[in-house]
Amino acid sequence: MESMVGDREDAMHRCDETLQHLQEIRFAGLAIEKDKESLENAVQTLKTQQSERAARIDSLNQELAESFEKIKAREADIENRKIESANLRETAKEKRQSVSAIAAKRTVLEQQTSELRQKEREASSRRETIGLELARLRERRENQSGEYDAILKKLWEEYELTRREAEEMNITIEDVPTAQRRLSELKNSIKALGSVNVAAVVEYKEVSERYNFLKTQTDDVQRSRAELLKLIDNLTKQMQTQFAERFSVINQNFSRIFQELFGGGSAELCFTDSGDVLHSGIDIRVHPPGKIVSHIELLSGGEKALVAISLYFAIMRVNPPSFCMLDEIEAALDDVNVVRFANYLRRMNQKTQFIVITHRRGTMEEADMLYGVTMQDQGISKLLALHAHEAQEKLGITT
């Protein structure tokens, strides 16, 4: 309806515009008539202009006719829209009545739903009560079944009677206390007789077979133990031999690397107990150039770190790994020793790829690739990478 009313207003507005244009055309026609009367004396000289004006008048008349046709069409459209508006009002009235009926039906259904939910809760409550009662009855049944089984078991173990045999031998006891006393007397008499093992022969045979079987197993275990001890002894000897050989190679590497890193001096590794190399301690004896040191604890922190680096590189020389990561192991060294460490690391780079975490300039200068982390913006870390060869080429540095 709102859309139709808007269309109707647009049509009325266009109709007003058409009427106004028609009025203007009428005024123009009157003006032309006046011009025609005033220019009758100049007909011969103004034939061309008169033809153009006549064409214009024909065009305006045609436009006027078209406008009248459009007005008639708009009026017919307006009438149709009025009819559609009335139909829509009637449809809206029917829809409102239908919505009211549906709302009333919904209220009834909600009330029924509430009643059904209440019944469901009551049924659930009754089901829980029945379930508890059923569980109690099942538990009672299980207890009684257990008591029944215990009675049957006791009947068989003590009297070797089945349930049917006991029912056949069933007698009525009039004086229960007297019967219980008599039962106790009979049990004591049976105990006084002692036990008679009629199955001793069978038990002896079984025990003898068991003994022979276990003795065979024990002999096998003893033989296996002797073989294992022999194998362990052979493995221990091989381990001692291999460890001594590798230790000798490590000692030679340690002495040579120590002299390279310290620029002289001597160093060696020795066992505290040469008779048992697998359980022996190891002494580290070092003599830096120009110093007489009786104990390694007398060295400075940087010298201790360089000794540890030398020992680490000596061990790596025995079986060089393909990849190694070092985390600031040269932090305690002075600048001269840092340069020696970096140079030696460069020589070992032929067989092992090193990743070194460091803050020392000497180590960075020997690196092929540098990675650093910076924080240009607060709370945002950025990773920087620099290839040494590319930097040298761009800066024109020759080595």
C-alpha positions as CSV (number, residue, x, y, z in Angstrom):
1,M,0.0,0.0,0.0
2,E,2.8,2.4,0.9
3,S,4.4,1.6,-2.5
4,M,1.1,2.2,-4.3
5,V,0.6,5.5,-2.5
6,G,4.1,6.6,-3.5
7,D,3.5,5.7,-7.1
8,R,0.2,7.6,-7.0
9,E,1.9,10.7,-5.7
10,D,4.5,10.4,-8.4
11,A,1.8,10.1,-11.0
12,M,-0.1,13.1,-9.7
13,H,3.2,15.1,-9.6
14,R,3.9,14.1,-13.2
15,C,0.3,14.9,-14.1
16,D,0.7,18.4,-12.6
17,E,3.9,18.9,-14.5
18,T,2.1,17.8,-17.8
19,L,-0.8,20.2,-17.2
20,Q,1.7,23.0,-16.5
21,H,3.5,22.1,-19.7
22,L,0.2,22.0,-21.6
23,Q,-0.7,25.5,-20.2
24,E,2.7,26.7,-21.4
25,I,2.0,25.2,-24.8
26,R,-1.4,26.9,-25.0
27,F,0.1,30.3,-24.1
28,A,2.7,29.7,-26.8
29,G,-0.1,28.9,-29.3
30,L,-1.9,32.2,-28.4
31,A,1.4,34.0,-28.8
32,I,1.9,32.3,-32.2
33,E,-1.6,33.4,-33.3
34,K,-0.9,37.0,-32.3
35,D,2.4,36.8,-34.2
36,K,0.5,35.3,-37.2
37,E,-2.0,38.2,-37.3
38,S,0.8,40.8,-36.9
39,L,2.9,39.3,-39.6
40,E,0.2,38.7,-42.2
41,N,1.6,41.7,-44.2
42,A,5.1,40.0,-44.3
43,V,3.9,36.6,-45.5
44,Q,5.9,36.7,-48.6
45,T,9.2,37.5,-46.9
46,L,8.7,35.2,-44.0
47,K,7.5,31.9,-45.6
48,T,10.5,30.0,-44.4
49,Q,9.9,31.2,-40.8
50,Q,6.2,30.5,-41.1
51,S,6.9,26.9,-42.3
52,E,9.2,26.3,-39.3
53,R,6.6,27.8,-36.9
54,A,4.0,25.6,-38.5
55,A,6.2,22.5,-38.0
56,R,6.8,23.6,-34.4
57,I,3.1,24.0,-33.9
58,D,2.5,20.5,-35.3
59,S,5.1,19.1,-33.0
60,L,3.7,20.9,-30.0
61,N,0.2,19.7,-30.9
62,Q,1.5,16.2,-31.2
63,E,3.3,16.5,-27.8
64,L,0.0,17.9,-26.4
65,A,-1.9,14.9,-27.7
66,E,0.7,12.5,-26.3
67,S,0.5,14.3,-22.9
68,F,-3.3,13.9,-22.9
69,E,-2.8,10.2,-23.6
70,K,-0.3,9.9,-20.8
71,I,-2.7,11.7,-18.5
72,K,-5.5,9.3,-19.3
73,A,-3.1,6.3,-18.8
74,R,-2.0,7.7,-15.4
75,E,-5.6,8.3,-14.4
76,A,-6.4,4.7,-15.3
77,D,-3.3,3.5,-13.5
78,I,-4.4,5.5,-10.4
79,E,-7.8,3.8,-10.5
80,N,-6.2,0.4,-10.7
81,R,-3.9,1.3,-7.8
82,K,-6.9,2.3,-5.8
83,I,-8.6,-1.0,-6.5
84,E,-5.3,-2.9,-5.6
85,S,-5.0,-0.7,-2.4
86,A,-8.6,-1.8,-1.4
87,N,-7.7,-5.4,-2.1
88,L,-4.5,-5.1,0.0
89,R,-6.4,-3.6,2.9
90,E,-8.9,-6.5,2.8
91,T,-6.0,-9.0,2.6
92,A,-4.2,-7.3,5.5
93,K,-7.4,-7.5,7.6
94,E,-7.7,-11.2,6.8
95,K,-4.0,-11.7,7.8
96,R,-4.5,-9.9,11.1
97,Q,-7.5,-12.2,11.9
98,S,-5.3,-15.2,10.9
99,V,-2.5,-14.0,13.1
100,S,-4.9,-13.6,16.1
101,A,-6.2,-17.1,15.6
102,I,-2.6,-18.5,15.4
103,A,-1.6,-16.6,18.6
104,A,-4.6,-18.0,20.4
105,K,-3.7,-21.5,19.1
106,R,-0.1,-20.9,20.2
107,T,-1.2,-20.0,23.7
108,V,-3.2,-23.2,24.0
109,L,-0.3,-25.3,22.7
110,E,2.1,-23.6,25.2
111,Q,-0.3,-24.4,28.0
112,Q,-0.5,-28.0,26.8
113,T,3.3,-28.1,26.6
114,S,3.7,-26.9,30.1
115,E,1.3,-29.6,31.3
116,L,3.2,-32.3,29.4
117,R,6.5,-31.1,30.9
118,Q,5.0,-31.3,34.4
119,K,3.8,-34.8,33.7
120,E,7.3,-35.7,32.3
121,R,9.0,-34.4,35.5
122,E,6.6,-36.4,37.6
123,A,7.2,-39.5,35.5
124,S,11.0,-39.0,35.7
125,S,10.7,-38.7,39.5
126,R,8.7,-41.9,39.7
127,R,11.3,-43.6,37.4
128,E,14.1,-42.6,39.6
129,T,12.3,-43.9,42.7
130,I,11.6,-47.2,40.9
131,G,15.2,-47.4,39.8
132,L,16.5,-46.9,43.3
133,E,14.1,-49.6,44.6
134,L,15.2,-51.9,41.7
135,A,18.9,-51.4,42.6
136,R,18.1,-52.2,46.2
137,L,16.3,-55.3,45.3
138,R,19.2,-56.4,42.9
139,E,21.7,-55.8,45.7
140,R,19.6,-57.9,48.1
141,R,19.3,-60.6,45.5
142,E,23.1,-60.6,44.9
143,N,23.7,-60.8,48.7
144,Q,21.3,-63.7,49.1
145,S,22.8,-65.4,46.0
146,G,26.2,-65.0,47.6
147,E,25.0,-66.5,50.9
148,Y,23.4,-69.4,49.0
149,D,26.6,-70.1,47.1
150,A,28.6,-69.9,50.4
151,I,26.2,-72.4,52.0
152,L,26.5,-74.8,49.1
153,K,30.4,-74.4,49.2
154,K,30.5,-75.0,52.9
155,L,28.2,-78.0,52.5
156,W,30.5,-79.6,50.0
157,E,33.8,-78.7,51.7
158,E,32.8,-79.9,55.2
159,Y,30.4,-82.7,54.4
160,E,31.0,-83.5,50.7
161,L,27.3,-83.3,50.0
162,T,25.5,-81.7,47.1
163,R,22.4,-79.7,47.4
164,R,20.2,-82.6,46.2
165,E,21.9,-85.1,48.6
166,A,21.4,-82.7,51.5
167,E,17.8,-82.3,50.7
168,E,17.4,-86.1,50.6
169,M,19.1,-86.4,54.0
170,N,17.1,-83.5,55.5
171,I,15.8,-84.1,59.0
172,T,13.8,-81.9,61.3
173,I,15.8,-80.7,64.3
174,E,13.6,-80.0,67.3
175,D,16.3,-78.9,69.8
176,V,18.7,-76.7,67.9
177,P,21.1,-75.9,70.8
178,T,21.5,-79.5,71.6
179,A,22.2,-80.4,68.0
180,Q,24.8,-77.7,67.8
181,R,26.6,-79.0,71.0
182,R,26.5,-82.5,69.5
183,L,28.0,-81.2,66.2
184,S,30.8,-79.5,68.1
185,E,31.6,-82.7,70.0
186,L,31.7,-84.7,66.8
187,K,34.1,-82.1,65.1
188,N,36.4,-82.2,68.2
189,S,36.5,-86.0,68.0
190,I,37.4,-85.9,64.3
191,K,40.2,-83.4,65.0
192,A,41.5,-85.6,67.8
193,L,41.9,-88.5,65.3
194,G,44.4,-86.5,63.3
195,S,44.8,-86.3,59.5
196,V,45.5,-89.4,57.4
197,N,47.3,-88.6,54.1
198,V,46.1,-91.4,51.8
199,A,47.5,-89.6,48.8
200,A,51.2,-89.5,50.0
201,V,52.4,-91.8,47.2
202,V,50.8,-89.6,44.5
203,E,52.1,-86.4,46.1
204,Y,55.6,-87.9,46.4
205,K,55.6,-88.6,42.7
206,E,54.4,-85.2,41.8
207,V,57.0,-83.5,44.1
208,S,59.8,-85.7,42.7
209,E,58.8,-84.7,39.1
210,R,58.6,-81.1,40.2
211,Y,62.0,-81.3,41.8
212,N,63.7,-82.8,38.8
213,F,62.1,-80.2,36.6
214,L,63.3,-77.3,38.8
215,K,66.8,-78.9,39.1
216,T,67.0,-79.0,35.3
217,Q,65.9,-75.4,35.1
218,T,68.4,-74.4,37.8
219,D,71.3,-76.1,35.9
220,D,70.3,-74.3,32.8
221,V,70.2,-71.0,34.6
222,Q,73.6,-71.6,36.1
223,R,75.1,-72.4,32.7
224,S,73.4,-69.3,31.3
225,R,74.8,-67.2,34.1
226,A,78.3,-68.5,33.5
227,E,78.0,-67.8,29.8
228,L,76.7,-64.3,30.5
229,L,79.5,-63.6,33.0
230,K,82.0,-64.7,30.3
231,L,80.4,-62.5,27.7
232,I,80.3,-59.6,30.1
233,D,84.0,-60.2,30.9
234,N,84.8,-60.2,27.1
235,L,82.8,-57.1,26.5
236,T,84.4,-55.3,29.4
237,K,87.9,-56.1,28.0
238,Q,86.8,-54.9,24.6
239,M,85.4,-51.7,26.2
240,Q,88.6,-51.2,28.1
241,T,90.7,-51.6,25.0
242,Q,88.5,-49.3,22.9
243,F,88.2,-46.7,25.6
244,A,91.9,-46.7,26.2
245,E,92.6,-46.3,22.4
246,R,90.0,-43.5,22.1
247,F,91.3,-41.9,25.3
248,S,94.9,-41.9,23.9
249,V,93.7,-40.3,20.6
250,I,91.7,-37.7,22.6
251,N,94.8,-37.0,24.8
252,Q,96.9,-36.4,21.7
253,N,94.3,-34.1,20.2
254,F,93.9,-32.3,23.5
255,S,97.6,-31.6,23.7
256,R,97.9,-30.4,20.1
257,I,94.7,-28.2,20.3
258,F,95.8,-26.8,23.7
259,Q,99.1,-25.6,22.2
260,E,97.3,-24.1,19.2
261,L,94.7,-22.2,21.3
262,F,97.2,-21.1,24.0
263,G,100.1,-20.4,21.7
264,G,102.3,-22.9,23.5
265,G,102.5,-24.8,26.7
266,S,101.5,-28.4,27.3
267,A,98.4,-30.4,28.4
268,E,97.6,-34.0,29.0
269,L,94.9,-36.3,30.3
270,C,95.7,-39.2,32.6
271,F,93.8,-41.9,34.6
272,T,93.8,-41.8,38.4
273,D,93.6,-45.6,38.4
274,S,95.3,-47.0,35.2
275,G,94.4,-50.6,36.3
276,D,90.6,-50.0,36.0
277,V,90.1,-47.4,33.2
278,L,86.3,-47.9,33.1
279,H,85.9,-46.8,36.7
280,S,88.9,-44.6,37.0
281,G,88.8,-40.8,37.4
282,I,90.5,-38.5,34.9
283,D,93.0,-35.8,35.7
284,I,93.5,-32.8,33.5
285,R,97.1,-31.5,33.7
286,V,97.8,-28.2,31.9
287,H,100.7,-25.9,31.8
288,P,100.0,-22.6,29.9
289,P,103.0,-20.9,28.4
290,G,104.9,-18.9,31.0
291,K,103.1,-20.3,34.0
292,I,103.7,-23.1,36.5
293,V,100.4,-24.5,37.6
294,S,100.1,-27.3,40.1
295,H,96.3,-27.5,39.9
296,I,93.7,-26.5,37.3
297,E,91.7,-24.6,39.9
298,L,94.6,-22.1,40.0
299,L,93.8,-21.0,36.4
300,S,91.7,-17.9,35.7
301,G,88.1,-18.1,34.5
302,G,89.1,-17.4,30.9
303,E,91.9,-20.0,31.0
304,K,89.5,-22.6,32.4
305,A,87.1,-21.9,29.6
306,L,89.8,-22.2,27.0
307,V,90.9,-25.6,28.5
308,A,87.3,-26.8,28.4
309,I,87.0,-25.7,24.7
310,S,90.3,-27.5,23.9
311,L,89.0,-30.7,25.5
312,Y,85.6,-30.4,23.7
313,F,87.3,-29.9,20.3
314,A,89.7,-32.8,21.1
315,I,86.7,-35.1,21.6
316,M,85.0,-33.8,18.4
317,R,88.2,-34.6,16.5
318,V,87.7,-38.4,17.2
319,N,84.3,-38.5,15.5
320,P,83.5,-35.1,13.9
321,P,79.7,-34.5,13.9
322,S,78.1,-33.0,10.8
323,F,76.3,-30.3,12.9
324,C,77.2,-28.5,16.1
325,M,75.6,-25.6,18.1
326,L,77.7,-23.6,20.6
327,D,76.1,-21.1,23.0
328,E,78.6,-18.4,24.2
329,I,81.3,-20.9,25.1
330,E,83.9,-18.1,24.5
331,A,82.2,-15.5,26.6
332,A,84.9,-15.7,29.4
333,L,87.9,-15.4,26.9
334,D,89.8,-12.2,26.2
335,D,90.0,-10.7,22.7
336,V,93.2,-12.5,21.8
337,N,92.0,-15.9,22.7
338,V,88.6,-15.2,21.1
339,V,90.5,-14.6,17.8
340,R,92.4,-17.9,18.3
341,F,89.1,-19.7,19.0
342,A,87.4,-18.3,15.9
343,N,90.4,-19.2,13.7
344,Y,90.4,-22.7,15.0
345,L,86.6,-22.9,14.5
346,R,87.1,-21.8,10.9
347,R,89.6,-24.7,10.4
348,M,87.2,-27.2,11.8
349,N,84.4,-25.9,9.6
350,Q,85.5,-28.3,6.8
351,K,83.9,-31.3,8.4
352,T,81.4,-29.8,10.8
353,Q,78.8,-27.0,10.3
354,F,78.7,-24.7,13.4
355,I,76.0,-22.5,14.7
356,V,77.5,-20.1,17.3
357,I,75.4,-18.0,19.7
358,T,77.8,-15.2,20.6
359,H,78.3,-11.5,21.5
360,R,82.0,-11.5,20.8
361,R,83.2,-9.5,17.8
362,G,86.1,-11.8,16.9
363,T,83.8,-14.8,16.5
364,M,81.4,-12.8,14.4
365,E,84.2,-11.7,12.1
366,E,84.9,-15.3,11.1
367,A,81.3,-16.2,10.5
368,D,79.9,-16.8,7.0
369,M,76.4,-15.8,7.9
370,L,75.2,-13.5,10.7
371,Y,71.7,-13.5,12.2
372,G,70.6,-10.9,14.8
373,V,67.4,-9.8,16.5
374,T,66.4,-6.2,16.9
375,M,63.4,-4.3,18.3
376,Q,62.8,-1.2,16.2
377,D,59.2,-0.9,17.5
378,Q,58.2,-1.5,21.1
379,G,57.2,-5.1,21.6
380,I,58.0,-6.2,18.0
381,S,61.1,-8.2,17.4
382,K,62.7,-8.4,13.9
383,L,65.2,-10.9,12.6
384,L,68.1,-9.6,10.5
385,A,70.4,-11.7,8.3
386,L,73.8,-10.7,6.8
387,H,75.9,-12.8,4.5
388,A,79.6,-11.9,5.1
389,H,80.7,-12.4,1.5
390,E,77.9,-10.3,0.1
391,A,78.7,-7.5,2.6
392,Q,82.4,-7.6,1.6
393,E,81.5,-7.4,-2.1
394,K,79.1,-4.5,-1.5
395,L,81.6,-2.6,0.7
396,G,84.6,-3.5,-1.5
397,I,86.5,-5.2,1.3
398,T,89.2,-7.7,0.2
399,T,90.5,-10.4,2.5
